[in-house]
Amino acid sequence: MRDFLMSSPAEKRISSKRASRKTADSSAVSPVVDRVPPHNIDAEQGLLASCILEGGGDVLSQCMARKLRPEYFFTIAHQLIFQTMVELNTKGVGIDEITLSEALRAVNALESVGGAAYLNELTNRIEVTAHAAHWMEIVREKYFLRKLISTATATVERAYRPDDELDHMLDSVEKSFFEISQDRITDSAQHIQGPVGEALEMMNFLQENKGAVTGVPTGFADLDKMCFGFHPGQMIVVAARPGMGKTSIALNFIEGALFPKRRDPIPTLMFSLEMPSRELAMRLLCSRSRVDLRRVREGFVDRSQLEHIADTAKEYHKSPLYIDDQGGQNILEIRAKSRRLVQQHKIGLIVIDYLQLINGTDNSVSREQQIAEASRSIKAMAKEFGLPIVALAQLNRKSEDENRAPRISDLRESGSIEQDADMVLLIDKKRRGSRASKEREEGDAEDYSPVVDRELIIAKQRNGPTGEIHLLFNRSLTRFESPAPHGQNA
């Protein structure tokens, strides 16, 4: 202290600079001990709870597919719980609070995780598992941030105390960071041998079964001739103005999948964001039994018609059709529910009625961006689940204002729908003339007709032709039908 007081001002400045430089160097190489590494306990609890509530099931399978390991979780307790669930799943043991408690107790780890009380607290943490995929991504992100911090810190320490040659050290550092990147990315590339084999198998089938419907049958012969059914991985958009029959034609597609000719029924899942399931069931029954829906609502149906409805009800009781009519769902909830039902019931077709009613996951962005996100997710779902998804959509008023046939550019609220879709079907009234006055007269006349002409316009098809298909819309039965050769309904 005495020496410092006797130092000159210049010596004091030099000493101060050395001290500040030493402090700066120290902070550059040493991790900040009072800083907590990145983590999210809520997301970890939500993910673990989802695995328990689903008995392992699809959520745990997705975790394993995304390469999640116990160290991805921040706390030791969560690491032990996840590791135990993986072991139970490997043994084929169902996962719930009881089996998980017993497995942890068997290795003297139950008290380490907080006891059975903590497992119960986990399962009470959430009500639904719809956001499990989102929680999993948060857990993965935090783990990789912690891994980056530890790897970068170790790299800085090695650079200050190089024990190896520079080339060896750089090679080791590059390998460490590459391992993080490799662990982060899910394997998806495959050798061409597999796809080529599948393509040859499909070609042989087509050669042996000329003109056969290779996908999910639509129920319309003319449409099947042009697209050979709806195929796995496809996103099919059916768009029209209100009142043109979007839901009706979707129910026709569902009927075609459930009751195909010379084929087994195709399990189908429908998300009805607008109409309650009871109303859909009435329309399905009346449509297939060919009973006037309006007379049913008024209570004026005879005994034979009631018998037809009862017989149709028996058919639907045996059919693999599942309807979710919860309104206000976002695409994450729809995707989570779909994944579970695809696994449980081998779903082969999904119908969403309709796209613009899907809630956004981020209310801070525009509605157009929200719809674009939903559209991209639906296409990703079709590829992930390996099945076709039919998404209904609204058209804007432009075609009506300009009194013309609708175009693919008329899709409402998002231009990305037409980019994501593999097939776009537009429903329009039959236009026999080119004069606007004549079209208006036909529009007024059809308001009073129980059966009206419709054009199903194939505006886009990635693997086939575009064109128009003439259909009849039977309003009393709320169903579309192909016209018979002599003008009678098929």
C-alpha positions in Angstrom: 0.0 0.0 0.0 2.9 2.4 0.9 4.6 1.6 -2.4 1.4 2.4 -4.3 1.0 5.7 -2.6 4.6 6.7 -3.4 4.2 5.8 -7.1 4.2 8.5 -9.7 1.0 9.3 -11.6 2.4 7.7 -14.7 3.2 4.5 -12.9 -0.3 4.5 -11.5 -1.8 4.7 -15.0 0.4 1.9 -16.3 -0.6 -0.3 -13.3 -4.2 0.5 -13.8 -4.1 -0.4 -17.5 -2.4 -3.7 -16.7 -5.0 -4.5 -14.1 -7.9 -3.7 -16.5 -6.3 -5.7 -19.3 -5.9 -8.7 -17.0 -9.5 -8.4 -15.9 -10.7 -8.2 -19.5 -8.6 -11.2 -20.6 -9.9 -13.2 -17.6 -13.6 -12.5 -18.5 -12.9 -13.5 -22.1 -11.7 -17.0 -21.3 -13.5 -17.9 -18.1 -17.2 -18.8 -18.1 -19.4 -16.6 -16.0 -20.1 -18.7 -13.0 -23.2 -16.8 -11.9 -25.0 -17.2 -15.3 -27.5 -20.0 -15.6 -27.2 -22.1 -18.8 -30.2 -21.9 -21.2 -33.1 -24.1 -20.2 -36.9 -24.2 -20.0 -38.3 -26.2 -17.1 -41.9 -25.6 -18.2 -41.3 -27.1 -21.7 -39.5 -30.1 -20.2 -42.4 -30.7 -17.8 -44.9 -30.4 -20.6 -43.0 -32.8 -22.8 -42.6 -35.4 -20.1 -46.3 -35.0 -19.1 -47.3 -35.6 -22.7 -45.3 -38.8 -22.9 -46.9 -40.1 -19.6 -50.5 -39.1 -20.6 -50.2 -40.8 -24.0 -48.6 -43.9 -22.4 -45.4 -43.2 -24.3 -47.2 -43.6 -27.7 -46.6 -41.2 -30.5 -45.1 -38.4 -28.4 -42.3 -40.6 -27.2 -41.8 -42.1 -30.6 -41.4 -38.6 -32.0 -38.9 -37.8 -29.3 -36.8 -40.8 -30.3 -37.2 -40.0 -34.0 -35.8 -36.5 -33.2 -32.8 -38.1 -31.4 -33.8 -36.9 -27.9 -31.6 -38.3 -25.2 -31.7 -37.9 -21.4 -29.0 -35.2 -21.5 -31.3 -33.0 -23.5 -33.1 -32.3 -20.3 -31.6 -29.7 -17.9 -32.4 -31.3 -14.5 -31.2 -34.6 -13.3 -34.7 -35.6 -12.3 -36.1 -35.0 -15.8 -33.2 -37.0 -17.3 -33.9 -40.0 -15.0 -37.7 -39.8 -15.9 -37.0 -39.7 -19.6 -34.4 -42.5 -19.5 -36.8 -44.7 -17.6 -39.7 -44.1 -20.0 -37.4 -45.0 -22.9 -36.4 -48.3 -21.2 -40.0 -49.1 -20.5 -41.0 -48.5 -24.1 -38.1 -50.7 -25.3 -39.4 -53.5 -23.1 -43.0 -53.0 -24.4 -44.3 -51.9 -21.0 -47.1 -49.4 -21.0 -46.2 -46.1 -19.5 -48.3 -44.4 -16.8 -47.6 -43.0 -13.3 -47.7 -46.4 -11.7 -45.4 -48.3 -14.0 -43.0 -45.3 -14.1 -43.0 -45.1 -10.3 -42.2 -48.8 -10.0 -39.4 -48.6 -12.5 -37.8 -45.7 -10.8 -38.2 -47.3 -7.4 -36.5 -50.5 -8.7 -33.3 -48.6 -9.4 -33.6 -46.5 -6.2 -34.3 -43.3 -8.2 -37.9 -42.5 -7.3 -37.0 -40.2 -4.4 -34.3 -38.6 -6.5 -36.9 -37.3 -9.0 -39.2 -36.0 -6.3 -41.2 -39.2 -5.6 -44.6 -40.2 -6.9 -45.9 -36.8 -5.9 -43.8 -35.1 -8.5 -44.9 -37.6 -11.2 -48.5 -36.7 -10.3 -47.6 -33.0 -10.5 -46.3 -33.5 -14.0 -49.4 -35.2 -15.3 -51.6 -32.4 -13.7 -49.4 -29.8 -15.4 -51.2 -30.0 -18.8 -54.7 -31.1 -20.0 -53.9 -31.9 -23.7 -50.8 -33.0 -25.5 -51.4 -30.9 -28.6 -48.3 -28.7 -28.0 -45.9 -31.6 -27.4 -44.1 -31.0 -30.7 -43.5 -27.4 -29.8 -42.2 -28.2 -26.3 -39.9 -30.8 -27.8 -38.4 -28.2 -30.1 -37.8 -25.8 -27.1 -36.1 -28.6 -25.2 -33.9 -29.4 -28.2 -33.0 -25.7 -28.8 -32.0 -25.1 -25.2 -29.8 -28.3 -25.2 -28.0 -27.2 -28.3 -27.4 -23.8 -26.9 -25.9 -25.3 -23.7 -23.8 -27.6 -25.9 -22.5 -24.7 -28.0 -21.6 -22.8 -24.8 -19.6 -25.7 -23.3 -17.9 -26.4 -26.6 -17.0 -22.8 -27.3 -15.7 -22.3 -23.7 -13.5 -25.4 -24.0 -12.2 -24.2 -27.4 -11.2 -20.8 -25.9 -9.4 -22.6 -23.0 -7.5 -24.8 -25.4 -6.5 -21.8 -27.5 -4.9 -20.2 -24.4 -3.1 -23.4 -23.4 -2.4 -25.2 -26.7 -1.2 -28.8 -25.9 -1.4 -29.9 -29.5 -0.3 -28.6 -32.8 -2.5 -26.0 -34.4 -3.7 -28.2 -37.2 -4.7 -31.0 -34.7 -6.5 -28.5 -32.5 -8.4 -27.0 -35.4 -9.4 -30.4 -36.6 -10.6 -31.4 -33.2 -12.6 -28.2 -32.8 -14.2 -28.6 -36.2 -15.2 -32.1 -35.3 -16.8 -31.0 -32.1 -19.0 -28.4 -33.8 -19.8 -30.7 -36.6 -21.1 -33.3 -34.1 -23.4 -30.7 -32.7 -24.8 -29.9 -36.1 -25.1 -33.6 -37.0 -27.0 -34.3 -33.8 -29.4 -31.4 -34.5 -30.4 -32.6 -38.0 -32.7 -35.5 -38.3 -31.7 -38.1 -40.9 -34.0 -37.9 -43.9 -31.9 -38.7 -47.0 -32.2 -42.2 -48.4 -30.4 -44.1 -51.2 -32.1 -44.0 -54.6 -32.4 -47.8 -54.4 -35.5 -47.7 -52.2 -37.5 -45.1 -54.3 -36.6 -46.8 -57.6 -37.9 -50.1 -56.2 -41.1 -48.5 -55.2 -41.5 -46.8 -58.6 -41.0 -50.1 -60.4 -43.5 -51.8 -58.2 -46.1 -49.1 -58.9 -45.3 -49.3 -62.7 -45.9 -53.1 -62.7 -49.2 -52.6 -60.8 -50.3 -50.0 -63.3 -49.4 -52.3 -66.2 -51.4 -55.2 -64.8 -54.3 -53.0 -63.8 -54.7 -50.6 -66.7 -56.7 -47.5 -65.7 -57.1 -48.7 -62.1 -57.5 -46.1 -59.3 -54.2 -46.3 -57.4 -55.1 -43.8 -54.7 -58.1 -43.1 -52.5 -61.1 -43.2 -54.8 -63.0 -39.9 -55.0 -66.4 -41.4 -55.8 -66.6 -39.6 -59.2 -65.5 -41.8 -62.2 -64.6 -38.8 -64.4 -62.4 -37.3 -61.7 -60.7 -40.6 -60.9 -59.9 -41.0 -64.7 -58.0 -37.7 -64.5 -56.2 -38.1 -61.2 -56.4 -41.9 -60.4 -57.6 -41.0 -56.9 -56.0 -39.0 -54.2 -52.5 -40.2 -53.4 -50.3 -40.3 -50.3 -48.4 -37.1 -49.6 -50.8 -35.0 -51.6 -52.5 -31.8 -50.4 -55.7 -31.4 -52.3 -57.4 -28.0 -52.0 -61.2 -27.7 -52.9 -62.2 -24.0 -53.1 -65.4 -22.2 -53.9 -67.6 -19.3 -52.9 -70.0 -19.8 -50.0 -73.1 -21.9 -50.9 -71.4 -23.7 -53.9 -71.2 -27.0 -52.0 -67.6 -27.3 -50.6 -68.7 -29.4 -47.6 -71.1 -31.5 -49.7 -68.4 -32.5 -52.1 -66.0 -33.2 -49.2 -68.6 -35.6 -47.8 -68.9 -37.2 -51.2 -65.1 -37.8 -51.1 -65.5 -39.3 -47.6 -68.3 -41.6 -48.8 -66.1 -42.7 -51.7 -63.3 -43.6 -49.3 -65.5 -45.4 -46.8 -67.5 -47.4 -49.3 -65.2 -48.1 -52.3 -66.0 -50.7 -55.0 -64.0 -53.9 -54.7 -61.7 -52.4 -52.0 -61.6 -52.3 -48.2 -62.8 -49.2 -46.5 -60.2 -46.4 -46.0 -60.2 -45.0 -42.5 -61.0 -41.3 -42.7 -60.6 -38.4 -40.3 -62.5 -35.1 -40.7 -61.9 -31.9 -38.9 -65.0 -29.8 -39.1 -64.2 -26.3 -37.8 -67.5 -24.9 -38.8 -70.3 -27.5 -38.6 -71.1 -29.7 -35.5 -70.7 -33.4 -36.0 -74.4 -34.0 -35.5 -75.2 -31.9 -38.5 -72.6 -33.7 -40.6 -74.0 -37.0 -39.6 -77.5 -36.0 -40.7 -76.1 -34.9 -44.1 -74.2 -38.1 -44.5 -77.2 -40.3 -43.7 -79.6 -38.4 -45.9 -77.2 -38.2 -48.8 -76.4 -41.9 -48.9 -80.0 -43.0 -48.2 -81.3 -40.5 -50.7 -83.8 -38.9 -48.4 -84.6 -35.2 -48.6 -82.8 -33.5 -45.7 -85.4 -30.7 -45.6 -88.3 -33.2 -45.1 -86.3 -34.9 -42.4 -85.9 -31.5 -40.6 -89.6 -30.9 -41.0 -90.5 -34.4 -39.7 -92.3 -35.4 -43.0 -90.6 -38.7 -43.9 -92.5 -42.0 -44.4 -91.7 -45.4 -43.0 -89.7 -46.7 -46.0 -87.5 -43.6 -45.9 -86.9 -44.1 -42.2 -85.9 -47.7 -42.9 -83.4 -46.5 -45.6 -81.9 -44.1 -43.1 -81.7 -46.8 -40.5 -79.9 -49.2 -42.9 -77.5 -46.4 -43.8 -76.8 -45.7 -40.1 -75.8 -49.3 -39.7 -73.3 -48.9 -42.6 -71.8 -45.8 -40.9 -71.7 -47.5 -37.5 -69.3 -50.1 -39.0 -67.3 -47.6 -41.1 -63.9 -46.2 -39.9 -64.9 -42.5 -39.9 -63.7 -40.2 -37.2 -65.0 -36.6 -36.8 -63.4 -33.8 -34.7 -65.8 -30.8 -34.6 -63.9 -28.7 -32.1 -63.8 -25.1 -33.3 -61.0 -22.6 -33.0 -58.2 -25.1 -33.3 -54.7 -24.1 -34.5 -52.6 -26.2 -36.9 -50.4 -27.5 -34.0 -53.5 -29.0 -32.4 -54.8 -30.5 -35.6 -51.3 -32.0 -36.4 -51.0 -33.5 -32.9 -54.5 -35.1 -33.1 -53.9 -36.3 -36.6 -50.6 -38.0 -35.7 -52.3 -39.8 -32.8 -55.2 -41.1 -34.8 -53.1 -42.1 -37.8 -51.1 -44.2 -35.4 -54.1 -45.7 -33.6 -56.5 -46.2 -36.5 -54.3 -46.3 -39.6 -56.0 -43.2 -41.1 -55.8 -43.1 -44.9 -57.5 -39.8 -45.7 -57.9 -36.5 -43.8 -60.4 -33.8 -44.6 -60.2 -30.3 -43.1 -63.3 -28.0 -43.4 -62.0 -25.4 -43.8 -58.6 -23.9 -44.1 -59.4 -20.2 -43.3 -61.0 -21.2 -40.0 -57.7 -22.6 -38.6 -56.4 -20.3 -35.8 -52.9 -18.9 -36.1 -50.2 -19.8 -33.6 -48.8 -16.3 -33.6 -51.4 -13.5 -33.4 -48.7 -10.8 -33.9 -48.4 -11.6 -37.6 -50.9 -10.9 -40.4 -53.7 -13.3 -41.2 -52.2 -14.0 -44.5 -49.0 -15.2 -42.8 -51.1 -17.3 -40.4 -52.9 -19.0 -43.3 -49.6 -19.5 -45.1 -48.2 -21.3 -42.0 -51.3 -23.5 -41.9 -51.0 -24.3 -45.6 -47.3 -25.3 -45.3 -48.0 -27.4 -42.2 -50.9 -29.3 -44.0 -48.5 -30.2 -46.9 -45.9 -31.3 -44.4 -48.5 -33.4 -42.6 -49.5 -35.1 -45.8 -45.9 -36.1 -46.5 -45.1 -37.0 -42.8 -48.2 -39.3 -42.5 -48.0 -40.6 -46.0 -51.7 -39.9 -46.9 -53.7 -37.4 -48.9 -55.2 -34.4 -47.1 -58.2 -32.6 -48.6 -58.4 -29.0 -47.3 -61.4 -26.9 -48.2 -60.9 -23.2 -48.8 -62.8 -20.0 -49.5 -62.5 -18.0 -52.7 -62.6 -14.2 -52.6 -65.3 -12.1 -54.3 -63.3 -11.2 -57.4 -64.8 -13.9 -59.6 -68.3 -12.8 -58.6 -67.6 -9.1 -59.1 -66.1 -9.7 -62.5 -68.8 -12.3 -63.4 -66.4 -15.0 -64.6 -65.2 -18.5 -63.7 -63.0 -18.7 -60.6 -59.3 -18.9 -61.0 -56.6 -20.4 -58.7 -55.4 -16.8 -58.0 -58.8 -16.2 -56.3 -57.9 -18.2 -53.3 -58.6 -16.1 -50.3 -56.1 -14.6 -47.8 -53.0 -16.4 -49.0 -51.1 -17.0 -52.3 -49.1 -19.7 -50.7 -52.0 -22.2 -50.8 -51.7 -22.6 -54.6 -48.0 -23.1 -54.2 -48.3 -25.8 -51.5 -51.2 -27.7 -53.1 -50.6 -30.7 -55.3 -54.1 -30.4 -56.7 -56.6 -27.5 -56.7 -60.3 -28.1 -57.4 -62.6 -25.1 -57.9 -66.4 -25.4 -57.9 -68.3 -23.1 -60.2 -71.8 -23.0 -61.7 -72.2 -24.3 -65.2 -71.6 -21.5 -67.7 -73.2 -22.2 -71.1 -72.8 -18.7 -72.7 -70.3 -15.9 -72.7 -72.6 -12.9 -72.2 -72.8 -11.6 -68.6 -76.6 -11.0 -68.8 -77.2 -14.6 -69.7 -75.1 -15.8 -66.8 -77.0 -13.7 -64.4 -80.3 -15.1 -65.7 -79.0 -18.6 -65.3 -77.9 -17.8 -61.8 -81.3 -16.4 -60.9 -83.0 -19.5 -62.4 -80.9 -22.0 -60.5 -81.9 -20.4 -57.2 -85.3 -22.3 -57.5 -84.0 -25.6 -58.9 -83.4 -28.6 -56.6 -80.8 -30.0 -59.0 -78.2 -27.5 -60.5 -75.3 -27.9 -62.9 -71.8 -27.5 -61.5 -68.3 -27.4 -63.0 -65.5 -29.0 -61.0 -62.5 -27.2 -62.4 -59.1 -29.0 -62.0 -57.1 -25.8 -61.9 -53.8 -27.4 -60.9 -52.5 -31.0 -60.8 -48.8 -31.7 -60.4 -48.9 -35.1 -61.9 -51.8 -35.0 -64.3 -53.9 -32.9 -66.7 -56.1 -30.0 -65.8 -59.6 -29.5 -67.1 -63.3 -29.4 -66.2 -65.7 -32.0 -65.0 -69.5 -31.6 -65.3 -71.4 -32.6 -62.1 -74.9 -32.2 -60.8 -75.5 -30.8 -57.3 -78.6 -32.2 -55.7 -79.5 -29.7 -53.1 -82.3 -31.7 -51.5 -79.8 -34.5 -50.8 -76.8 -32.2 -50.4 -74.6 -34.4 -52.7 -72.8 -34.2 -56.0 -73.4 -36.7 -58.7 -72.1 -37.5 -62.2 -74.8 -36.9 -64.8 -76.1 -40.0 -66.6 -75.8 -40.3 -70.4 -79.5 -39.4 -70.9 -79.6 -36.5 -68.4 -80.8 -38.5 -65.4 -78.9 -38.7 -62.2 -76.4 -41.5 -61.9 
